[in-house]
């Protein structure tokens, strides 16, 4: 039940709070040419973590990867850094899905 509750709260936050936060952060977003828009998603995830007790984002240790010519070093992410990474991933996934739906 906790994951369904978290999904519902995140949906409400994305539907109601994120557009409001984007309007409030519009001057900073214009100054940074849209690069500051991810802060609204970070705030939505923070609100989700504070309202739903069964949903938490934990610190994460990435052991690194060797992909031939691309070497990604090991990284230890704090909770705040994990929230930022999840926010970027959510933004990429939602933009891709919007593109996919509107393109076809």
N, C-alpha and C positions, 0 to 999 in steps of 0.2 A: 504494500500500500504506500510505502514511503516514496518510491520512485514515481508512482502515478501522481501523488500529491505534489512532488517537486516539479514534475512536468506541467501540471496545471498552474501552479504558482508562477513558474517561469513563463508560461504562455500569457498569463494575465500581465505580468511585468513587461513582457515584450509588446503586448498590445496597448497598454495604457501608459506605462512609465517611460519606456525607451523613446517614443516620439516626443514626449514632453521634455525629457532630458536633452534630446538632440536640439530642440528649439532653444532651450536655455544655454546650451553650449555652442550655439551657432556662430557667435563671433570668433571663438577659438578655432572652430572647425573651418571657418573661412580663412583665417590667418594661416592655417596649416594645410590648406588645400585638401581638406577632407581626411587628413591623417588622424585627427583627434576624435573621430566618430566612434572608435572602439571603446572610449571611456564610458559611453552609455551602456554598452554590453558588460563592461566590468562592474559598473554600479548595479546592473540588473542581477548579475551573479552574486554580488555581495548581499543584495537584498534577499535573494533566494536562500543563501546560506544562513542568514540571520532569522528568517521567518520559518523555515522548515528545518526542524532539529535533526531529522533523519538524513539530511543531505549535507555532506561536507566535501570539500576539496582538500586533499591531503598533500603534504610535500612529496615530491617525486624524484627518484634518482634514475637518470637515464644512463645506462652503462656505456653508451657510445656505439658507433657503427663504422664499419669499413666497407664501403660500397665501391671497391675498385679504385677509381681515381678520386672519389669523394670520401673524405674521412671526417666523421662527426665526432668530436671529443666527448668524453663523459661529462655529464652536467648534473649538478644537484640543485633542484628547483625548490624554492621556499613556497609556502602556500600562496603568497601574493603573486609570485611569478607564475605559479600554476594557474591562477585565475586569469592572468593576462594571456597565457598561452591558450587556455580554453576559450577565452573571448575571441582571440584571433581565429581559432579553428572554427568556432561557431559562425563568425562573420564570413569566412571563406565558404563554408558549406551552404549557408543561407543565400549568399550571392550566386553561387553555382546553381542552386535549386531554382532561384528566381529566373536566372538566365535560361535554364533548361525548360522551365514551364512557359516562359514568354517567347522563347525562340521557336518552340514547336507547337 
